[in-house]
Amino acid sequence: MRVDFDPDTMTSNAFYRLLTAVVVPRPIAWVSTVSAAGTANLAPHSFFTIAAVEPPIVQFTSVGRKDTLRNVEATGEFVVSLAPEQLFEEINATGTDFPPEQGEFEAVGIAQEPSLLVKPPRVAASPVALECRLHSTLGLGDSTVVFGRVVHAVVDDAVLVDGHPEITRLRPLSRLGRNEWGTAGETREIARIPFERWQDR
């Protein structure tokens, strides 16, 4: 037996909780920005994915108008750092609603390093950083989708195997439903089947 859920008869918060419990796991964009006043902001965003490859564009969604969105709109730059398992508590702490004038790097005690091409700093302990310049934004109801063109990427050589990032070394966190978080866990590998080979099955 299936249970029906009608978004038109539910509160937006109730349907949000349903969506975030079934669209799982969601990768986390740990987004750093700098305000117009110069404050370095850092916050996790779990509505995150790749939007395009040529040009390379990533996207994350700000639900409501948060410091990250305001800073990106003001400066046109941001950095996405990978959210690694060993920084679980720090990542969660940067989701606290600090006032705009209080930077999360300093408040939580997270070491930063300078980026190469943009002003927002990287998370020094994160193995991956994608430096981005704002491509565009798209307003959808109470949310804003932010598209950023990746202008530089950096990967710690400790997570590379034959030049390729290795999932067991990256150890990325993901968001699930409620207050649940996920780890990479067991991985499986399988190649796509070319149509010519499929016909021969």
N, C-alpha and C positions, 0 to 999 in steps of 0.2 A: 504494500500500500504506500502511495506517495502522499506527501503533504504539500498543499499549494500555498504559495506566499505571493500576495498581490501588493506590489509597491505602491499602488494608488490608495490602498486602504491602511497601509502601515506608516508609522512615523519614519522620517528620513533616517533617524538614528538607528531604529530597529532594522531597517533594510540594509543600512551600512554594515551593521554587525553581521547580518546574514552574508552579504557579499564578501566581506573580508574573511569569513570562515570557510567559504567554498572556493574562492579564487586564491588558491594556495599551492605551493609556497610562493611568496612574493619577494624578489630581491630587494635589498635595501640600498638606496642611494644616500650615502652620508655626505650631505651637501654643505660645503663651506662657501661663505660669501663675505663680502665686506660692505658695511653700510656706507652711506654718503659721508657720515661723520668719522669713518675709519674703524669702526668696531668690527672685529672678526666674529662672524656667527657660524655655528655648526649645528646641523639638525638632521635627523634621519627621516627619510621619506620612502614609504614602502609601495607607493604607486610609481613604479620605475621600470623602464625597459629601453631597448634600442628602437629608435624610430626609423633610421635609414643608415645605409652603408656608404653610398656615394651621393652626396657628401656624408661623412660620419656624423650622425646626430643621435643623441640620447634624449630621453624625455622623462620628466617626473611631474607629478601632480601635487599642487598645493591645495589642500582642502581648507578653504577659508583663506584669508589674507594674513599670512604669517610673515615673520621677519625675513625668512629666506626669499619669499616672493618679492617683497618690497625692495630688498637689497639688489636682487637680480634686475628688477625693472629700473632701479636707480643707476646701476653701474654697468649692466650688460655682461657680467662675468660670474662664473661659479666653477667650483671644482667638485667632482664626485669622487670620493674615496670609497674603496671597497670596505664593507663592514665585516671585519674578521671575528671569528668566534672568541678569540682571546680578549677582545675588547667589549664583550657583551654588556657589562655593567656601565661602562663609559658611554656606549652608544645609547643605551636606554636613558642615561642621565641627561644627555644632550637633547632629549625630547621634552625636558622640563620647560615650562613656559616662563623662562627668564625674561625680564624686561629688555626692550631693544638695546638699551645702553650697556647691558651686561653681556659680555661675550662668553660663549660656552667653552671655548678653549681654556680661558683663564679660570672660569668658575668651576669646571670639572677637573682641571689639571691635566689637559691633553697637550702633549708636545706637538708643535707645528713645524713645518719646514716651508721655505719659500717655493712658490711655483715658478716655472720657467717663463711662461708667456702671459699669465694673468695675475691680477693682484691678490685674489683670495689665496690663503695658504693651504697646503696639503696637510693631512694628518700624517705625522712623521712615522707612526707605528703601523700604518695601513700599508699592505703590500702593493696596492694599485691606486693610481690617481688618474682621473681623466680631467684635463683642463679644458674648460668650455667657454665659448662666447655665445651670448644669447642669439638664437636664430629667430624665434618668434614665440608668442604665447597665444593660447586659445582659451577663452572663457567658456566654461560649461556649467551653468547653474551656479552653485556655491563654490565651484572649484576652478582652478586655472592650470592648464597643461603648459609646462615650460619646455620648450625645445632648445637644446644647446648644441652648437656645432663643436665637436671635439677638435681642438687645435693642437693638443699634445697629450700623449699618454706616457706614463712611466710605470714600470713593473719591477719589483724587487727581484734580483737574480736568484734569491733563495727559494722562490716559488716557481722558477722555470725549470722545465725538463726538456732538453733538446730545443731550447728556445721558445717553448710553448708553456703558458701558465697551467700548472697542474692542480686540479681541484682539491686533491688531498693535502696540498700545501697551502692553497689559498684559504681553505676552511671558512667559506662565507656563511654568514648568518642569513636567515630569511624570516619574514613575518608570517604568522599563521592567524588564527582567529583569537578573539579576546586578548589576553596578555601572553599568548603563546608565541614562542619563537622556535625556529627550526635550524638544524645544522645540515651539512651536506649528507651525512650518513652514508649508507651503502650506495655505490655507483655501479651502473651497468653500462655496457658498451655494445652497440650494434650498428652496423653500417646500413645505409639506405640501399634498397634493392633497385637497380636499374631496370627499366621496363623490359629491355631485351632479355635480361636474366629471368625476370618474372614470367615471361612467356614460355621459358624453357622448364619451368617448374613441373 
